[in-house]
Amino acid sequence: MSVNTETDGEASGLSQRLHSVSERTRGALVALPPVAYLTLFFVVPILTILSFSVRVQQNLQMTNELTLDHYATVLTSETFRGALFYSVRVAVITTAITLVVGLPVSYYLALKADDRFRNLLLFLIIAPLWINFFVRSYAMIQLGSPQGFINGLLLSVGGIEEPLRWLVYSQPAVIFGLSSLYLPLMVLPLYAMLRQLDEAWLEAAQDLGAGPLRVHREVTLWAALPGMILGGLFVFLLSLGNQAVPRILGGAKNTTYSESILLQLEGSVAWGTAAAASGVMMAFVVLVLVGVFNIFDMEELF
């Protein structure tokens, strides 16, 4: 009897170990495709860029000789510093505009609109994401050009005496283009957070004597804070790295950091300098993320 019991126990233990191994194997097989994809198309390119940034270039070829001259060129260049400040300024203003516009829109969608109208508005907000941003940028040029619809309308009603030339090929045009492009990325996280807000909290705050402004400041904004952080990061980082929209709407006088990197590749084919500039940008993005995660307790917010 004891022999059978021991045999059954050993068989049960072996079965559990085999089941555990099979579970780990299945987990590894499931994780293999995304890990391989990220390694091939994310990790390897980044390591290649960082490798180019510290190697000497000779005759369009990267040698094995190491150097930090490329980083010195980028960090001491007025062109790169000016382009970085311009890109950060545009990204900050774009993020602020999308937040100011997106917060009331998200509040209305989440708490005020009925289901049918809410679905329609969500569709209208998401639909522009399906339109290529090149098409949207060139459409903005047609609308804002001196002979475009906006200037034509303002001239016809006597609102202006001459065309507004800053509507295209200017910093405001770039900010407007990026804001319209990334507004859905601000609205959707805010909407998701505010949708979870129980209106009973708002009523309880009012019953305790809080005025409308205090209710929104201490209840609504706090509930929306995770969405503000996520949406702000999405909009800021994408605006910071966007090269196409500023190039189309900004003109030659408004050079972004991404455009400066591209010019290194198009003009002098300076692979090392372009790679070092990319490394500086990656370091800046990491600093931004670390700063945000240190300021806000993500585990508590989410």
C-alpha positions as CSV (number, residue, x, y, z in Angstrom):
1,M,0.0,0.0,0.0
2,S,2.8,2.4,0.9
3,V,4.6,1.5,-2.3
4,N,1.6,2.4,-4.4
5,T,1.2,5.7,-2.4
6,E,4.9,6.6,-3.1
7,T,4.5,5.7,-6.7
8,D,1.4,7.8,-7.1
9,G,3.1,10.7,-5.4
10,E,6.1,10.5,-7.7
11,A,3.9,10.3,-10.7
12,S,1.9,13.3,-9.5
13,G,5.1,15.3,-8.9
14,L,6.5,14.4,-12.3
15,S,3.2,15.4,-13.9
16,Q,3.3,18.8,-12.2
17,R,6.9,19.3,-13.3
18,L,6.0,18.4,-16.9
19,H,3.0,20.7,-16.8
20,S,5.2,23.5,-15.4
21,V,7.7,23.0,-18.2
22,S,5.1,22.9,-20.8
23,E,3.5,26.1,-19.5
24,R,6.9,27.8,-19.6
25,T,7.5,26.5,-23.1
26,R,4.2,27.8,-24.3
27,G,4.9,31.2,-22.7
28,A,8.3,31.4,-24.4
29,L,6.8,30.5,-27.7
30,V,4.1,33.2,-27.3
31,A,6.7,35.8,-26.3
32,L,9.2,34.8,-29.1
33,P,7.6,36.7,-32.0
34,P,7.2,40.1,-30.3
35,V,10.6,39.8,-28.7
36,A,12.2,38.9,-32.0
37,Y,10.4,41.8,-33.7
38,L,11.4,44.4,-31.1
39,T,15.0,43.1,-31.2
40,L,15.2,43.2,-35.0
41,F,13.4,46.5,-35.6
42,F,14.1,48.4,-32.4
43,V,17.1,47.2,-30.4
44,V,19.4,46.5,-33.4
45,P,18.8,49.9,-35.1
46,I,19.4,51.8,-31.9
47,L,22.6,49.9,-31.2
48,T,23.7,50.5,-34.8
49,I,23.0,54.3,-34.4
50,L,24.9,54.4,-31.2
51,S,27.8,52.5,-32.7
52,F,28.0,54.9,-35.7
53,S,28.0,57.9,-33.3
54,V,31.3,56.8,-31.7
55,R,33.2,55.6,-34.8
56,V,35.3,57.6,-37.3
57,Q,33.9,58.0,-40.8
58,Q,36.2,57.8,-43.8
59,N,35.0,58.0,-47.4
60,L,31.4,57.2,-46.5
61,Q,32.4,54.2,-44.5
62,M,32.4,53.8,-40.7
63,T,35.8,52.5,-39.4
64,N,36.5,50.7,-36.1
65,E,38.4,53.6,-34.7
66,L,36.5,55.2,-31.8
67,T,35.9,58.9,-31.3
68,L,33.7,61.4,-29.4
69,D,34.2,64.1,-32.0
70,H,30.7,63.6,-33.4
71,Y,29.1,64.3,-30.0
72,A,31.4,67.3,-29.5
73,T,30.3,68.7,-32.9
74,V,26.6,68.3,-32.0
75,L,26.8,69.7,-28.5
76,T,28.9,72.7,-29.6
77,S,26.9,73.5,-32.7
78,E,24.7,76.6,-32.7
79,T,22.6,75.0,-35.4
80,F,21.8,71.9,-33.4
81,R,21.1,73.8,-30.2
82,G,18.8,76.2,-31.9
83,A,17.0,73.4,-33.7
84,L,16.6,71.5,-30.4
85,F,15.2,74.6,-28.6
86,Y,12.8,75.3,-31.5
87,S,11.6,71.7,-31.5
88,V,11.1,71.7,-27.7
89,R,9.3,75.0,-27.8
90,V,6.9,73.8,-30.6
91,A,6.3,70.5,-28.8
92,V,5.5,72.2,-25.5
93,I,3.1,74.7,-27.1
94,T,1.5,71.9,-29.1
95,T,1.0,69.8,-26.0
96,A,-0.5,72.8,-24.1
97,I,-2.9,73.5,-26.9
98,T,-4.1,69.9,-27.3
99,L,-4.5,69.7,-23.5
100,V,-6.6,72.9,-23.3
101,V,-8.8,71.9,-26.2
102,G,-8.9,68.2,-25.3
103,L,-9.9,68.4,-21.7
104,P,-13.3,70.1,-22.1
105,V,-14.0,67.9,-25.2
106,S,-13.1,64.8,-23.2
107,Y,-15.2,65.9,-20.2
108,Y,-18.2,66.5,-22.4
109,L,-17.8,63.1,-24.2
110,A,-17.4,61.2,-21.0
111,L,-19.9,62.8,-18.7
112,K,-22.4,64.9,-20.7
113,A,-23.0,63.5,-24.1
114,D,-25.7,60.8,-24.7
115,D,-24.5,57.5,-26.1
116,R,-25.6,58.1,-29.7
117,F,-24.0,61.6,-30.0
118,R,-20.9,60.3,-28.0
119,N,-20.2,57.6,-30.6
120,L,-20.6,60.1,-33.4
121,L,-18.2,62.5,-31.8
122,L,-15.7,59.8,-31.1
123,F,-15.8,58.7,-34.8
124,L,-15.2,62.3,-35.9
125,I,-12.3,62.6,-33.5
126,I,-10.7,59.3,-34.6
127,A,-11.5,59.6,-38.4
128,P,-8.7,62.2,-39.1
129,L,-6.1,59.6,-38.0
130,W,-7.0,57.6,-41.1
131,I,-6.1,60.4,-43.4
132,N,-2.4,60.7,-44.4
133,F,-0.7,63.6,-42.7
134,F,0.9,64.7,-45.9
135,V,-2.5,65.1,-47.4
136,R,-3.7,67.0,-44.4
137,S,-0.6,69.3,-44.4
138,Y,-1.0,70.2,-48.0
139,A,-4.7,70.8,-47.5
140,M,-3.7,73.3,-44.7
141,I,-1.4,75.0,-47.1
142,Q,-4.3,75.4,-49.6
143,L,-6.5,76.8,-46.9
144,G,-4.0,79.2,-45.3
145,S,-2.1,80.4,-48.4
146,P,-2.5,84.1,-49.4
147,Q,-4.8,83.0,-52.2
148,G,-6.5,80.3,-50.0
149,F,-10.0,80.0,-48.6
150,I,-9.3,81.6,-45.1
151,N,-7.6,84.7,-46.5
152,G,-10.2,85.0,-49.2
153,L,-13.1,84.8,-46.7
154,L,-11.5,87.4,-44.4
155,L,-10.8,89.7,-47.3
156,S,-14.3,89.4,-48.7
157,V,-15.9,90.3,-45.3
158,G,-13.5,93.1,-44.6
159,G,-11.9,91.4,-41.7
160,I,-8.4,92.1,-43.0
161,E,-6.9,94.5,-45.5
162,E,-4.2,92.1,-46.8
163,P,-3.6,88.4,-46.6
164,L,-2.3,86.8,-43.4
165,R,1.0,85.3,-44.6
166,W,1.8,83.7,-41.2
167,L,-0.9,81.1,-41.8
168,V,1.6,79.0,-43.7
169,Y,5.4,78.6,-43.6
170,S,5.6,79.8,-40.0
171,Q,5.9,78.5,-36.5
172,P,2.1,79.1,-35.8
173,A,1.3,77.0,-38.9
174,V,3.6,74.2,-37.6
175,I,1.9,74.3,-34.2
176,F,-1.6,74.3,-35.7
177,G,-0.7,71.4,-38.0
178,L,0.8,69.3,-35.1
179,S,-2.1,70.2,-32.8
180,S,-4.7,69.1,-35.3
181,L,-2.7,65.9,-36.0
182,Y,-2.2,64.8,-32.4
183,L,-5.3,66.1,-30.7
184,P,-7.0,62.6,-30.8
185,L,-4.0,61.2,-28.9
186,M,-4.8,63.7,-26.1
187,V,-8.5,63.3,-26.2
188,L,-8.7,59.5,-26.1
189,P,-6.6,59.0,-22.9
190,L,-8.5,61.8,-21.2
191,Y,-11.8,60.3,-22.2
192,A,-10.8,56.9,-21.0
193,M,-9.9,58.3,-17.5
194,L,-12.9,60.6,-17.2
195,R,-15.2,57.7,-18.3
196,Q,-14.3,56.0,-15.1
197,L,-15.2,59.0,-13.0
198,D,-18.3,58.3,-10.9
199,E,-20.6,61.3,-11.0
200,A,-21.6,60.6,-7.4
201,W,-18.1,62.0,-6.5
202,L,-19.0,65.3,-8.1
203,E,-22.4,65.4,-6.3
204,A,-20.7,64.5,-3.0
205,A,-18.2,67.3,-3.4
206,Q,-21.0,69.8,-4.2
207,D,-23.0,68.5,-1.1
208,L,-20.0,69.2,1.0
209,G,-20.0,72.9,-0.1
210,A,-17.4,72.9,-2.9
211,G,-18.1,75.3,-5.7
212,P,-18.0,74.3,-9.4
213,L,-14.4,75.4,-9.8
214,R,-13.2,73.5,-6.8
215,V,-15.1,70.4,-7.8
216,H,-13.5,70.4,-11.2
217,R,-10.0,71.2,-9.8
218,E,-10.0,68.6,-7.0
219,V,-12.2,65.9,-8.5
220,T,-12.4,66.1,-12.3
221,L,-8.8,67.1,-12.9
222,W,-7.5,64.6,-10.4
223,A,-9.4,61.8,-12.2
224,A,-8.1,63.1,-15.5
225,L,-4.5,63.3,-14.4
226,P,-3.4,59.9,-15.7
227,G,-4.9,60.7,-19.1
228,M,-3.2,64.1,-19.0
229,I,0.2,62.5,-18.4
230,L,-0.2,59.8,-21.0
231,G,-1.7,62.2,-23.6
232,G,0.9,64.8,-22.8
233,L,3.8,62.3,-23.3
234,F,2.2,61.1,-26.6
235,V,1.8,64.6,-28.0
236,F,5.1,66.0,-26.7
237,L,7.3,63.2,-27.9
238,L,5.6,62.7,-31.2
239,S,5.7,66.5,-31.9
240,L,9.3,66.6,-30.8
241,G,10.4,64.0,-33.3
242,N,8.0,64.9,-36.2
243,Q,9.9,65.9,-39.3
244,A,7.4,65.9,-42.1
245,V,4.8,68.4,-40.8
246,P,7.3,71.1,-39.8
247,R,9.1,70.7,-43.1
248,I,5.9,71.2,-45.1
249,L,4.2,73.9,-43.0
250,G,7.3,75.6,-41.5
251,G,9.3,76.5,-44.5
252,A,13.1,76.9,-44.8
253,K,13.4,79.3,-41.8
254,N,12.0,76.9,-39.2
255,T,14.3,74.0,-38.9
256,T,13.5,71.3,-36.3
257,Y,16.0,69.0,-34.7
258,S,14.8,66.1,-36.8
259,E,15.2,68.2,-39.9
260,S,18.8,69.0,-38.8
261,I,19.6,65.3,-38.6
262,L,18.1,64.7,-42.0
263,L,20.2,67.5,-43.5
264,Q,23.4,65.8,-42.2
265,L,22.4,62.8,-44.3
266,E,21.2,64.6,-47.4
267,G,24.1,67.1,-47.6
268,S,27.5,66.0,-46.3
269,V,26.4,62.4,-45.7
270,A,27.9,62.8,-42.2
271,W,26.7,59.5,-40.7
272,G,28.6,59.9,-37.4
273,T,27.2,63.4,-36.8
274,A,23.7,62.4,-37.6
275,A,24.0,59.3,-35.3
276,A,25.4,61.5,-32.5
277,A,22.5,63.9,-32.9
278,S,20.1,61.0,-32.7
279,G,21.9,59.8,-29.6
280,V,21.5,63.2,-28.0
281,M,17.8,63.2,-28.8
282,M,17.3,59.7,-27.3
283,A,19.1,60.8,-24.2
284,F,16.8,63.9,-24.0
285,V,13.7,61.7,-24.3
286,V,14.9,59.3,-21.6
287,L,15.5,62.3,-19.3
288,V,12.0,63.5,-20.0
289,L,10.5,60.1,-19.2
290,V,12.6,59.7,-16.1
291,G,11.6,63.1,-14.9
292,V,7.9,62.5,-15.4
293,F,8.1,59.1,-13.7
294,N,9.9,60.6,-10.7
295,I,7.4,63.5,-10.4
296,F,4.3,61.3,-10.6
297,D,3.7,58.0,-8.8
298,M,2.5,55.9,-11.7
299,E,1.4,52.9,-9.6
300,E,-0.8,55.2,-7.4
301,L,-2.3,57.0,-10.4
302,F,-3.0,53.9,-12.4
